[in-house]
Amino acid sequence: MGHASTVAANYEGVVAPLFEFVAASPRSELKEQMGRRQRETLQKFVDILEEGQRQGTIRADIDTLVVAWALLGVTWMENVAMLEGVDEFISEGISIRMIDGILRDIST
């Protein structure tokens, strides 16, 4: 369960910072810090997808930025689901099925 198991095992490193962000004062620098972190994560997804295109395992016609955002979006939903106690999004395998669908759609 990839990201979901990482989130579950790393509550303090993933979900807690998200909660701190929501609760933070608009004047804190947390928005910029979290934005920078998200852009770095997004770029890592893009880099992996582009490498897959070079290797021929990812379709050449996909927009890597759009797919990277889709994957990042699922990870955000996992974080929010854990924060809100909606465990079934992860425990029933919904998030992993979403990721599997994205990967199936972009694979050669």
C-alpha positions, 0 to 999 in steps of 0.5 A, a space after each residue: 500500500 505504498 504511500 498509505 502505509 508510509 502515512 500510517 507509519 509516519 503520522 507525525 511526519 505527514 499528517 501532523 504537519 498538515 494539521 499544523 498548516 491548517 491551524 497556523 496563522 496566515 502570517 507564519 512562514 509555514 505556507 511558503 515552506 509547505 508550498 516549497 515541499 509540495 513543489 519538490 514532491 511534485 517535481 520528483 513525481 514528474 522526474 519519475 514519470 519522465 524517466 518512465 517515458 524514456 525507458 518506454 514504460 510510460 506512454 509518451 503522449 501523457 502530460 507528466 505534470 497532470 499525472 504528477 498532480 493526480 498522484 499528488 492529489 491522491 496522497 493529499 486525500 490520504 492525508 486528509 482522510 487520516 486527519 479526519 479519521 476516514 480510515 476506510 479510504 486507505 484501509 479498504 484500498 480505495 486510494 491504492 485502487 485510484 493510484 493503480 488506475 492512474 498507473 494503468 492508464 499511463 502504462 505502455 
